[in-house]
Amino acid sequence: MAAIRLRDVGLLDQALDVTLCVANPNASELAFRHIQAAVDAACSPLAEGASEPPVRLPPRSSVPVPFAVVSTVRNLGLQLLGVLGTGAVE
């Protein structure tokens, strides 16, 4: 994961801008209208969303791709309980 930025905080959910490094091991370019992503921490769902602009992945390379993701209060609460119990996010 390259970067996480808080976009908006609501009563029941939080919007985040997440940049992930996406790899293309193929010999040809790949192009997508969008890529869906789910972020898990400690084997529990944390957030999900999709890339915002269309994505082009050059052959045999990794590129940073921005995603708009949403996390719910429930998912963040479960992660917080794990941190309180172990002192870390796995």
LINKA-V917400 format. One record per residue. N is the residue number from 1. RES is the residue in one letter. SS is DSSP state (alpha for helix, beta for strand, coil for the rest). Layout:
<<N,RES,SS> <N,RES,SS>>
This chain:
<<1,M,coil> <2,A,coil> <3,A,beta> <4,I,beta> <5,R,beta> <6,L,beta> <7,R,beta> <8,D,beta> <9,V,beta> <10,G,coil> <11,L,coil> <12,L,coil> <13,D,beta> <14,Q,beta> <15,A,beta> <16,L,beta> <17,D,beta> <18,V,beta> <19,T,beta> <20,L,beta> <21,C,beta> <22,V,beta> <23,A,beta> <24,N,beta> <25,P,coil> <26,N,coil> <27,A,coil> <28,S,coil> <29,E,coil> <30,L,beta> <31,A,beta> <32,F,beta> <33,R,coil> <34,H,coil> <35,I,coil> <36,Q,beta> <37,A,beta> <38,A,beta> <39,V,beta> <40,D,beta> <41,A,beta> <42,A,coil> <43,C,coil> <44,S,beta> <45,P,beta> <46,L,beta> <47,A,beta> <48,E,beta> <49,G,beta> <50,A,beta> <51,S,beta> <52,E,coil> <53,P,coil> <54,P,coil> <55,V,beta> <56,R,beta> <57,L,beta> <58,P,coil> <59,P,coil> <60,R,coil> <61,S,beta> <62,S,beta> <63,V,beta> <64,P,beta> <65,V,beta> <66,P,beta> <67,F,beta> <68,A,beta> <69,V,beta> <70,V,beta> <71,S,beta> <72,T,beta> <73,V,alpha> <74,R,alpha> <75,N,alpha> <76,L,alpha> <77,G,alpha> <78,L,alpha> <79,Q,alpha> <80,L,alpha> <81,L,alpha> <82,G,alpha> <83,V,alpha> <84,L,alpha> <85,G,alpha> <86,T,alpha> <87,G,coil> <88,A,coil> <89,V,coil> <90,E,coil>>
